[in-house]
Amino acid sequence: MNKNNNFDELQKRIDKFKERTGITKKILPKEKNIYTDLALNFFITVGLGAFIGYSIDSWLNLKPIFFLICLLIGIISGVVKIYFLTK
């Protein structure tokens, strides 16, 4: 009986904290998928840009030039993609 009372008291304290801080909304699985999709899109575009730049540098024997250019293009395209997906 004592454990149930402690659990109920703890649950009441958690509920009061959530009301006070405004943390009452639960994140739905669909929203979690959106955030995961955004992160994957960003890292894939950055990784693809880095891979393409590294491949061009290896092919032309120019080490950091195309890697940095394509990496920057990948970062910019990832940010733009996130912007348009969240808009």
Secondary structure, DSSP 8 states (H G I E B T S, - for coil): -HHHHHHHHHHHHHHHHHHHHT------HHHHHHHHHHHHHHHHHHHHHHHHHHHHHHHHT--SHHHHHHHHHHHHHHHHHHHHHH-
